[in-house]
Amino acid sequence: MSSRLLLLAATLLVTLLVTGCDTPDRLDAIRQRGELHVITRNGPTTYYEDRTGPTGFEYELAARFARHLGVELRVRTEVSLEEAFGALQRGHVDLVAAGLAITPQRKEFLAFAPPYLDVEHLVVVRNEPPLPLSTVDLIGRRLHIMANTGHAEVLRSLQADHPELTWTEAEDVETIDLLDALDAGEIDATVIDSNEFIANRGFYTQLRAAFRLGEPTQLAW
């Protein structure tokens, strides 16, 4: 991601916190504590460690935000999004920065910052015929996704018109785990966001995006 995008996203987040009705107290608490507590997921589009240390788009964005506030950044990772949401609701962290799609269901219990990226939900399969071209073609296939994701919400909405559509949701997997299983032939298809597919496709040359599932969405903290 470009520095321009990072700066724009950080500016939007600061604007949200400054203008929110109860955010001055939150900002004061973060500044008095001297730390910004963030929870995220491991992955090339979120947070990981390379030879130089922590990196990843969500990490870089959070680091800029912490510097703007004049505090230290404290990052923890969690595989389960349910656990991440629970940590936020219990007040153990200040925000979740994990490539989260804004969805109607999530908006019922989460407050989102301004979106920073438009993405599509992509059905990813091995590059072997017959390739699925629509939701109907997924019926009967071993479709696995991460639990508590926007992908699950989209699939549930599609299931109303296609009752035979089934899938498996896993709590303890990351995108890489799903792509590994797909590449090894252990599953037939998965659903990931387009930015994740772009970041990982160079490592999985036998996989391809078959079609877009549902409508494009936006990512936000």
CYANA upper distance limits for C-alpha pairs under 8 A (distance plus 0.5 A):
  1 MET  CA      5 LEU  CA      7.16
  1 MET  CA      6 LEU  CA      7.71
  1 MET  CA     57 PHE  CA      7.11
  2 SER  CA      6 LEU  CA      6.92
  3 SER  CA      7 LEU  CA      6.58
  4 ARG  CA      8 LEU  CA      6.63
  5 LEU  CA      9 ALA  CA      6.55
  5 LEU  CA    116 TYR  CA      8.30
  6 LEU  CA     10 ALA  CA      6.59
  6 LEU  CA     57 PHE  CA      8.44
  6 LEU  CA     60 GLU  CA      7.99
  6 LEU  CA     61 LEU  CA      6.19
  7 LEU  CA     11 THR  CA      6.60
  7 LEU  CA     61 LEU  CA      8.30
  7 LEU  CA     64 ARG  CA      8.34
  8 LEU  CA     12 LEU  CA      6.78
  8 LEU  CA    116 TYR  CA      8.46
  9 ALA  CA     13 LEU  CA      6.79
  9 ALA  CA     61 LEU  CA      7.84
  9 ALA  CA    114 PRO  CA      8.41
  9 ALA  CA    115 PRO  CA      8.26
  9 ALA  CA    116 TYR  CA      5.94
 10 ALA  CA     14 VAL  CA      6.73
 10 ALA  CA     61 LEU  CA      6.75
 10 ALA  CA     62 ALA  CA      8.29
 10 ALA  CA     64 ARG  CA      7.24
 10 ALA  CA     65 PHE  CA      6.28
 11 THR  CA     15 THR  CA      6.69
 12 LEU  CA     16 LEU  CA      6.77
 12 LEU  CA    113 ALA  CA      8.13
 12 LEU  CA    114 PRO  CA      6.58
 13 LEU  CA     17 LEU  CA      6.86
 13 LEU  CA     65 PHE  CA      8.38
 13 LEU  CA    113 ALA  CA      6.43
 13 LEU  CA    114 PRO  CA      7.02
 14 VAL  CA     18 VAL  CA      6.58
 14 VAL  CA     65 PHE  CA      7.91
 15 THR  CA     19 THR  CA      6.57
 16 LEU  CA     20 GLY  CA      6.41
 16 LEU  CA    113 ALA  CA      6.82
 16 LEU  CA    114 PRO  CA      7.69
 17 LEU  CA     23 THR  CA      5.86
 17 LEU  CA     24 PRO  CA      7.97
 17 LEU  CA     27 LEU  CA      7.95
 18 VAL  CA     23 THR  CA      6.73
 18 VAL  CA     24 PRO  CA      7.03
 19 THR  CA     23 THR  CA      7.71
 20 GLY  CA     24 PRO  CA      8.22
 22 ASP  CA     26 ARG  CA      7.49
 23 THR  CA     27 LEU  CA      6.45
 24 PRO  CA     28 ASP  CA      6.54
 25 ASP  CA     29 ALA  CA      6.61
 26 ARG  CA     30 ILE  CA      6.76
 27 LEU  CA     31 ARG  CA      6.63
 28 ASP  CA     32 GLN  CA      6.46
 29 ALA  CA     33 ARG  CA      6.52
 30 ILE  CA     34 GLY  CA      6.51
 30 ILE  CA     35 GLU  CA      6.44
 30 ILE  CA     36 LEU  CA      6.56
 30 ILE  CA     71 VAL  CA      8.20
 31 ARG  CA     35 GLU  CA      7.33
 31 ARG  CA     69 LEU  CA      7.39
 31 ARG  CA     70 GLY  CA      7.75
 31 ARG  CA     71 VAL  CA      6.82
 34 GLY  CA     70 GLY  CA      8.10
 34 GLY  CA     71 VAL  CA      5.24
 34 GLY  CA     72 GLU  CA      6.62
 35 GLU  CA     66 ALA  CA      8.24
 35 GLU  CA     71 VAL  CA      5.50
 35 GLU  CA     72 GLU  CA      5.08
 35 GLU  CA     73 LEU  CA      6.22
 35 GLU  CA     74 ARG  CA      7.05
 36 LEU  CA     66 ALA  CA      6.69
 36 LEU  CA     71 VAL  CA      6.98
 36 LEU  CA     72 GLU  CA      6.64
 36 LEU  CA     73 LEU  CA      5.50
 36 LEU  CA     74 ARG  CA      6.41
 36 LEU  CA     93 VAL  CA      8.46
 36 LEU  CA     94 ASP  CA      7.11
 37 HIS  CA     73 LEU  CA      6.88
 37 HIS  CA     74 ARG  CA      5.39
 37 HIS  CA     75 VAL  CA      6.60
 37 HIS  CA     76 ARG  CA      8.48
 37 HIS  CA     92 HIS  CA      8.33
 37 HIS  CA     93 VAL  CA      5.37
 37 HIS  CA     94 ASP  CA      5.74
 37 HIS  CA     95 LEU  CA      7.48
 38 VAL  CA     62 ALA  CA      8.13
 38 VAL  CA     73 LEU  CA      8.02
 38 VAL  CA     74 ARG  CA      6.68
 38 VAL  CA     75 VAL  CA      5.44
 38 VAL  CA     76 ARG  CA      6.98
 38 VAL  CA     93 VAL  CA      6.15
 38 VAL  CA     94 ASP  CA      6.43
 38 VAL  CA     95 LEU  CA      5.77
 38 VAL  CA     96 VAL  CA      6.37
 38 VAL  CA     97 ALA  CA      7.24
 39 ILE  CA     75 VAL  CA      6.26
 39 ILE  CA     76 ARG  CA      5.45
 39 ILE  CA     77 THR  CA      6.07
 39 ILE  CA     78 GLU  CA      7.45
 39 ILE  CA     84 ALA  CA      7.07
 39 ILE  CA     93 VAL  CA      7.11
 39 ILE  CA     95 LEU  CA      7.07
 39 ILE  CA     96 VAL  CA      5.48
 39 ILE  CA     97 ALA  CA      6.68
 39 ILE  CA     98 ALA  CA      7.91
 40 THR  CA     46 THR  CA      7.38
 40 THR  CA     47 TYR  CA      7.43
 40 THR  CA     58 GLU  CA      8.22
 40 THR  CA     75 VAL  CA      7.78
 40 THR  CA     76 ARG  CA      6.91
 40 THR  CA     77 THR  CA      5.39
 40 THR  CA     78 GLU  CA      6.74
 40 THR  CA     84 ALA  CA      8.07
 40 THR  CA     96 VAL  CA      6.46
 40 THR  CA     97 ALA  CA      5.60
 40 THR  CA     98 ALA  CA      5.08
 41 ARG  CA     46 THR  CA      6.69
 41 ARG  CA     47 TYR  CA      6.80
 41 ARG  CA     77 THR  CA      5.59
 41 ARG  CA     78 GLU  CA      6.01
 41 ARG  CA     79 VAL  CA      6.45
 41 ARG  CA     97 ALA  CA      8.44
 41 ARG  CA     98 ALA  CA      5.99
 41 ARG  CA    174 GLU  CA      8.38
 42 ASN  CA     46 THR  CA      6.74
 42 ASN  CA     47 TYR  CA      5.56
 42 ASN  CA     48 TYR  CA      6.09
 42 ASN  CA     77 THR  CA      7.00
 42 ASN  CA     78 GLU  CA      8.21
 42 ASN  CA     79 VAL  CA      7.97
 42 ASN  CA    174 GLU  CA      7.87
 43 GLY  CA     47 TYR  CA      5.96
 43 GLY  CA     48 TYR  CA      6.35
 43 GLY  CA     56 GLY  CA      8.05
 43 GLY  CA    174 GLU  CA      8.10
 43 GLY  CA    175 THR  CA      7.91
 43 GLY  CA    176 ILE  CA      7.97
 44 PRO  CA     48 TYR  CA      6.89
 44 PRO  CA     56 GLY  CA      6.29
 44 PRO  CA     57 PHE  CA      8.21
 44 PRO  CA    196 GLU  CA      8.08
 44 PRO  CA    199 ALA  CA      7.08
 44 PRO  CA    200 ASN  CA      8.24
 45 THR  CA     56 GLY  CA      6.21
 45 THR  CA     57 PHE  CA      6.03
 45 THR  CA     58 GLU  CA      7.46
 45 THR  CA     99 GLY  CA      7.92
 45 THR  CA    195 ASN  CA      7.79
 45 THR  CA    196 GLU  CA      6.78
 45 THR  CA    199 ALA  CA      7.47
 46 THR  CA     56 GLY  CA      5.51
 46 THR  CA     57 PHE  CA      5.79
 46 THR  CA     58 GLU  CA      5.08
 46 THR  CA     59 TYR  CA      6.92
 46 THR  CA     97 ALA  CA      8.04
 46 THR  CA     98 ALA  CA      6.43
 46 THR  CA     99 GLY  CA      7.03
 47 TYR  CA     54 PRO  CA      7.48
 47 TYR  CA     55 THR  CA      6.23
 47 TYR  CA     56 GLY  CA      4.87
 47 TYR  CA     57 PHE  CA      7.30
 47 TYR  CA     58 GLU  CA      6.65
 47 TYR  CA     59 TYR  CA      5.98
 48 TYR  CA     54 PRO  CA      6.22
 48 TYR  CA     55 THR  CA      6.04
 48 TYR  CA     56 GLY  CA      6.36
 49 GLU  CA     53 GLY  CA      5.53
 49 GLU  CA     54 PRO  CA      4.77
 49 GLU  CA     55 THR  CA      6.29
 50 ASP  CA     54 PRO  CA      7.01
 50 ASP  CA     55 THR  CA      7.60
 54 PRO  CA     59 TYR  CA      7.87
 55 THR  CA     59 TYR  CA      6.23
 55 THR  CA     60 GLU  CA      6.77
 56 GLY  CA     60 GLU  CA      6.59
 57 PHE  CA     61 LEU  CA      6.64
 58 GLU  CA     62 ALA  CA      6.57
 58 GLU  CA     97 ALA  CA      6.43
 58 GLU  CA     98 ALA  CA      7.33
 58 GLU  CA     99 GLY  CA      8.00
 59 TYR  CA     63 ALA  CA      6.49
 60 GLU  CA     64 ARG  CA      6.78
 61 LEU  CA     65 PHE  CA      6.82
 62 ALA  CA     66 ALA  CA      6.62
 62 ALA  CA     73 LEU  CA      7.92
 62 ALA  CA     97 ALA  CA      8.27
 63 ALA  CA     67 ARG  CA      6.70
 63 ALA  CA     73 LEU  CA      6.70
 64 ARG  CA     68 HIS  CA      6.68
 65 PHE  CA     69 LEU  CA      6.89
 66 ALA  CA     70 GLY  CA      6.57
 66 ALA  CA     71 VAL  CA      5.83
 66 ALA  CA     72 GLU  CA      6.62
 66 ALA  CA     73 LEU  CA      6.26
 67 ARG  CA     71 VAL  CA      6.57
 67 ARG  CA     72 GLU  CA      7.83
 78 GLU  CA     83 GLU  CA      7.47
 78 GLU  CA     84 ALA  CA      6.68
 79 VAL  CA     83 GLU  CA      8.42
 79 VAL  CA    171 GLU  CA      7.84
 79 VAL  CA    172 ASP  CA      6.30
 79 VAL  CA    173 VAL  CA      6.95
 79 VAL  CA    174 GLU  CA      7.01
 80 SER  CA     84 ALA  CA      6.91
 80 SER  CA    147 ALA  CA      8.21
 80 SER  CA    171 GLU  CA      5.83
 80 SER  CA    172 ASP  CA      6.41
 80 SER  CA    173 VAL  CA      8.20
 81 LEU  CA     85 PHE  CA      6.59
 81 LEU  CA    147 ALA  CA      7.98
 81 LEU  CA    148 ASN  CA      6.74
 81 LEU  CA    149 THR  CA      8.17
 81 LEU  CA    171 GLU  CA      8.18
 82 GLU  CA     86 GLY  CA      6.61
 82 GLU  CA    148 ASN  CA      7.09
 83 GLU  CA     87 ALA  CA      6.65
 84 ALA  CA     88 LEU  CA      6.92
 84 ALA  CA     96 VAL  CA      7.41
 85 PHE  CA     89 GLN  CA      6.71
 85 PHE  CA     96 VAL  CA      7.91
 86 GLY  CA     90 ARG  CA      6.58
 87 ALA  CA     91 GLY  CA      6.81
 87 ALA  CA     92 HIS  CA      5.67
 87 ALA  CA     93 VAL  CA      6.67
 88 LEU  CA     92 HIS  CA      6.34
 88 LEU  CA     93 VAL  CA      5.71
 88 LEU  CA     94 ASP  CA      7.03
 88 LEU  CA     95 LEU  CA      6.87
 88 LEU  CA     96 VAL  CA      7.50
 95 LEU  CA    221 TRP  CA      7.35
 96 VAL  CA    221 TRP  CA      6.34
 97 ALA  CA    220 ALA  CA      8.09
 97 ALA  CA    221 TRP  CA      5.54
 98 ALA  CA    221 TRP  CA      7.79
 99 GLY  CA    219 LEU  CA      6.36
 99 GLY  CA    220 ALA  CA      7.31
 99 GLY  CA    221 TRP  CA      8.00
100 LEU  CA    149 THR  CA      8.37
100 LEU  CA    150 GLY  CA      8.36
100 LEU  CA    219 LEU  CA      5.70
100 LEU  CA    220 ALA  CA      6.25
100 LEU  CA    221 TRP  CA      7.10
101 ALA  CA    149 THR  CA      8.34
101 ALA  CA    150 GLY  CA      6.51
101 ALA  CA    217 THR  CA      6.90
101 ALA  CA    218 GLN  CA      5.97
101 ALA  CA    219 LEU  CA      4.89
101 ALA  CA    220 ALA  CA      6.90
102 ILE  CA    106 ARG  CA      7.30
102 ILE  CA    107 LYS  CA      7.61
102 ILE  CA    112 PHE  CA      7.85
102 ILE  CA    150 GLY  CA      8.23
102 ILE  CA    217 THR  CA      7.38
102 ILE  CA    218 GLN  CA      6.35
102 ILE  CA    219 LEU  CA      6.52
102 ILE  CA    220 ALA  CA      7.11
103 THR  CA    107 LYS  CA      6.71
103 THR  CA    150 GLY  CA      6.98
104 PRO  CA    108 GLU  CA      7.27
105 GLN  CA    109 PHE  CA      8.22
105 GLN  CA    153 GLU  CA      8.37
106 ARG  CA    110 LEU  CA      6.20
107 LYS  CA    111 ALA  CA      6.86
107 LYS  CA    112 PHE  CA      7.86
112 PHE  CA    220 ALA  CA      6.79
112 PHE  CA    221 TRP  CA      6.28
113 ALA  CA    220 ALA  CA      6.35
113 ALA  CA    221 TRP  CA      5.89
114 PRO  CA    220 ALA  CA      6.72
114 PRO  CA    221 TRP  CA      8.22
115 PRO  CA    218 GLN  CA      6.34
115 PRO  CA    219 LEU  CA      5.89
115 PRO  CA    220 ALA  CA      4.93
115 PRO  CA    221 TRP  CA      8.06
116 TYR  CA    218 GLN  CA      7.70
116 TYR  CA    219 LEU  CA      6.50
116 TYR  CA    220 ALA  CA      6.34
117 LEU  CA    218 GLN  CA      6.09
117 LEU  CA    219 LEU  CA      5.81
117 LEU  CA    220 ALA  CA      7.89
118 ASP  CA    216 PRO  CA      7.43
118 ASP  CA    217 THR  CA      6.31
118 ASP  CA    218 GLN  CA      4.96
118 ASP  CA    219 LEU  CA      6.92
119 VAL  CA    193 ASP  CA      6.67
119 VAL  CA    194 SER  CA      6.08
119 VAL  CA    195 ASN  CA      7.03
119 VAL  CA    216 PRO  CA      6.19
119 VAL  CA    217 THR  CA      6.00
119 VAL  CA    218 GLN  CA      6.40
119 VAL  CA    219 LEU  CA      7.75
120 GLU  CA    193 ASP  CA      6.12
120 GLU  CA    194 SER  CA      5.72
120 GLU  CA    212 ARG  CA      7.03
120 GLU  CA    213 LEU  CA      8.02
120 GLU  CA    215 GLU  CA      7.41
120 GLU  CA    216 PRO  CA      4.95
120 GLU  CA    217 THR  CA      6.65
121 HIS  CA    151 HIS  CA      7.33
121 HIS  CA    191 VAL  CA      6.90
121 HIS  CA    192 ILE  CA      6.25
121 HIS  CA    193 ASP  CA      5.20
121 HIS  CA    194 SER  CA      6.67
121 HIS  CA    212 ARG  CA      6.19
121 HIS  CA    213 LEU  CA      5.77
121 HIS  CA    214 GLY  CA      7.42
121 HIS  CA    215 GLU  CA      8.08
121 HIS  CA    216 PRO  CA      7.27
121 HIS  CA    217 THR  CA      8.40
122 LEU  CA    191 VAL  CA      5.91
122 LEU  CA    192 ILE  CA      5.99
122 LEU  CA    193 ASP  CA      6.37
122 LEU  CA    194 SER  CA      6.54
122 LEU  CA    197 PHE  CA      8.44
122 LEU  CA    209 ALA  CA      6.53
122 LEU  CA    210 ALA  CA      7.70
122 LEU  CA    211 PHE  CA      6.45
122 LEU  CA    212 ARG  CA      5.17
122 LEU  CA    213 LEU  CA      6.28
123 VAL  CA    189 ALA  CA      7.21
123 VAL  CA    190 THR  CA      6.29
123 VAL  CA    191 VAL  CA      5.08
123 VAL  CA    192 ILE  CA      7.32
123 VAL  CA    209 ALA  CA      6.21
123 VAL  CA    210 ALA  CA      6.07
123 VAL  CA    211 PHE  CA      6.12
123 VAL  CA    212 ARG  CA      6.71
123 VAL  CA    213 LEU  CA      6.94
124 VAL  CA    189 ALA  CA      6.14
124 VAL  CA    190 THR  CA      5.90
124 VAL  CA    191 VAL  CA      6.44
124 VAL  CA    192 ILE  CA      7.79
124 VAL  CA    207 LEU  CA      7.25
124 VAL  CA    208 ARG  CA      6.09
124 VAL  CA    209 ALA  CA      4.91
124 VAL  CA    210 ALA  CA      6.24
124 VAL  CA    211 PHE  CA      8.27
125 VAL  CA    131 LEU  CA      8.13
125 VAL  CA    182 LEU  CA      7.46
125 VAL  CA    188 ASP  CA      6.78
125 VAL  CA    189 ALA  CA      5.27
125 VAL  CA    190 THR  CA      7.35
125 VAL  CA    207 LEU  CA      6.11
125 VAL  CA    208 ARG  CA      6.18
125 VAL  CA    209 ALA  CA      6.94
125 VAL  CA    210 ALA  CA      7.03
126 ARG  CA    182 LEU  CA      7.41
126 ARG  CA    183 ASP  CA      7.14
126 ARG  CA    188 ASP  CA      7.88
126 ARG  CA    189 ALA  CA      8.13
126 ARG  CA    206 GLN  CA      6.28
126 ARG  CA    207 LEU  CA      4.87
126 ARG  CA    208 ARG  CA      6.65
127 ASN  CA    131 LEU  CA      7.80
127 ASN  CA    206 GLN  CA      6.13
127 ASN  CA    207 LEU  CA      5.84
127 ASN  CA    208 ARG  CA      6.27
131 LEU  CA    210 ALA  CA      7.27
132 PRO  CA    137 ASP  CA      5.45
132 PRO  CA    138 LEU  CA      6.98
132 PRO  CA    210 ALA  CA      6.78
132 PRO  CA    211 PHE  CA      8.24
133 LEU  CA    137 ASP  CA      6.86
133 LEU  CA    210 ALA  CA      6.84
133 LEU  CA    211 PHE  CA      6.66
134 SER  CA    138 LEU  CA      7.69
134 SER  CA    211 PHE  CA      7.41
135 THR  CA    139 ILE  CA      7.83
135 THR  CA    158 LEU  CA      8.32
135 THR  CA    213 LEU  CA      8.09
136 VAL  CA    162 HIS  CA      7.75
136 VAL  CA    165 LEU  CA      8.13
138 LEU  CA    143 LEU  CA      7.88
138 LEU  CA    165 LEU  CA      7.44
139 ILE  CA    164 GLU  CA      6.81
139 ILE  CA    165 LEU  CA      5.38
139 ILE  CA    166 THR  CA      7.30
140 GLY  CA    164 GLU  CA      8.47
140 GLY  CA    165 LEU  CA      7.78
140 GLY  CA    166 THR  CA      8.01
141 ARG  CA    188 ASP  CA      6.37
141 ARG  CA    189 ALA  CA      7.72
142 ARG  CA    167 TRP  CA      7.28
142 ARG  CA    168 THR  CA      8.34
142 ARG  CA    187 ILE  CA      5.73
142 ARG  CA    188 ASP  CA      5.38
142 ARG  CA    189 ALA  CA      6.83
143 LEU  CA    166 THR  CA      7.87
143 LEU  CA    167 TRP  CA      5.35
143 LEU  CA    168 THR  CA      6.78
143 LEU  CA    187 ILE  CA      7.01
143 LEU  CA    188 ASP  CA      6.43
143 LEU  CA    189 ALA  CA      5.29
143 LEU  CA    190 THR  CA      6.01
144 HIS  CA    167 TRP  CA      6.21
144 HIS  CA    168 THR  CA      5.23
144 HIS  CA    169 GLU  CA      6.45
144 HIS  CA    170 ALA  CA      7.93
144 HIS  CA    178 LEU  CA      7.82
144 HIS  CA    187 ILE  CA      7.40
144 HIS  CA    189 ALA  CA      7.00
144 HIS  CA    190 THR  CA      5.68
144 HIS  CA    191 VAL  CA      8.12
145 ILE  CA    151 HIS  CA      7.97
145 ILE  CA    152 ALA  CA      7.97
145 ILE  CA    167 TRP  CA      7.95
145 ILE  CA    168 THR  CA      6.81
145 ILE  CA    169 GLU  CA      5.59
145 ILE  CA    170 ALA  CA      6.96
145 ILE  CA    178 LEU  CA      7.71
145 ILE  CA    190 THR  CA      6.04
145 ILE  CA    191 VAL  CA      6.52
145 ILE  CA    192 ILE  CA      8.40
146 MET  CA    151 HIS  CA      8.49
146 MET  CA    152 ALA  CA      8.36
146 MET  CA    169 GLU  CA      5.86
146 MET  CA    170 ALA  CA      5.65
146 MET  CA    171 GLU  CA      6.78
146 MET  CA    172 ASP  CA      8.49
146 MET  CA    173 VAL  CA      6.99
146 MET  CA    174 GLU  CA      7.56
146 MET  CA    175 THR  CA      8.07
147 ALA  CA    152 ALA  CA      7.43
147 ALA  CA    169 GLU  CA      5.13
147 ALA  CA    170 ALA  CA      5.62
147 ALA  CA    171 GLU  CA      5.68
148 ASN  CA    152 ALA  CA      7.08
148 ASN  CA    171 GLU  CA      8.38
149 THR  CA    153 GLU  CA      7.48
150 GLY  CA    154 VAL  CA      6.87
151 HIS  CA    155 LEU  CA      6.73
151 HIS  CA    191 VAL  CA      7.12
151 HIS  CA    192 ILE  CA      8.02
152 ALA  CA    156 ARG  CA      6.64
152 ALA  CA    169 GLU  CA      8.33
153 GLU  CA    157 SER  CA      6.86
154 VAL  CA    158 LEU  CA      6.83
154 VAL  CA    213 LEU  CA      7.96
154 VAL  CA    214 GLY  CA      6.72
155 LEU  CA    159 GLN  CA      6.53
156 ARG  CA    160 ALA  CA      7.41
157 SER  CA    161 ASP  CA      8.41
158 LEU  CA    162 HIS  CA      6.77
159 GLN  CA    163 PRO  CA      5.51
159 GLN  CA    164 GLU  CA      7.84
159 GLN  CA    165 LEU  CA      6.35
159 GLN  CA    166 THR  CA      8.42
173 VAL  CA    177 ASP  CA      6.23
173 VAL  CA    178 LEU  CA      7.52
174 GLU  CA    178 LEU  CA      7.17
175 THR  CA    179 LEU  CA      6.78
175 THR  CA    192 ILE  CA      7.69
175 THR  CA    196 GLU  CA      8.34
176 ILE  CA    180 ASP  CA      6.50
177 ASP  CA    181 ALA  CA      6.69
178 LEU  CA    182 LEU  CA      6.62
178 LEU  CA    190 THR  CA      7.35
179 LEU  CA    183 ASP  CA      6.46
179 LEU  CA    190 THR  CA      8.19
179 LEU  CA    204 TYR  CA      8.22
180 ASP  CA    184 ALA  CA      6.65
181 ALA  CA    185 GLY  CA      6.77
181 ALA  CA    186 GLU  CA      5.59
181 ALA  CA    187 ILE  CA      6.50
182 LEU  CA    186 GLU  CA      6.31
182 LEU  CA    187 ILE  CA      5.57
182 LEU  CA    188 ASP  CA      6.65
182 LEU  CA    189 ALA  CA      6.97
182 LEU  CA    190 THR  CA      7.95
183 ASP  CA    204 TYR  CA      7.56
183 ASP  CA    206 GLN  CA      7.49
183 ASP  CA    207 LEU  CA      7.32
192 ILE  CA    196 GLU  CA      6.99
192 ILE  CA    197 PHE  CA      7.18
193 ASP  CA    197 PHE  CA      6.91
194 SER  CA    198 ILE  CA      6.70
195 ASN  CA    199 ALA  CA      6.69
196 GLU  CA    200 ASN  CA      6.68
197 PHE  CA    201 ARG  CA      6.11
197 PHE  CA    209 ALA  CA      8.43
198 ILE  CA    202 GLY  CA      8.42
200 ASN  CA    204 TYR  CA      7.36
201 ARG  CA    205 THR  CA      6.85
201 ARG  CA    207 LEU  CA      7.83
201 ARG  CA    208 ARG  CA      8.35
